[in-house]
């Protein structure tokens, strides 16, 4: 039996501490972006906004962050998002 949205308890089972957040892989990537690109990203939403506004730089920076080896000159052939 599935619960309807009306019967689901919406309280969080766990919330990260400030230390958990600052030591997360996502925070590490944000610091990498800040150092590499010079964009200030104080929170998740800033990182998300940057990632969709500067798509090719996002993917190039992600490639470099994970040290995936030499990248081609063109990261994206098209910046259109799929439908």
Secondary structure as UniProt FT lines:
FT   TURN            5..7
FT   HELIX           18..22
FT   HELIX           25..37
FT   HELIX           44..53
FT   HELIX           55..65
FT   TURN            66..67
//
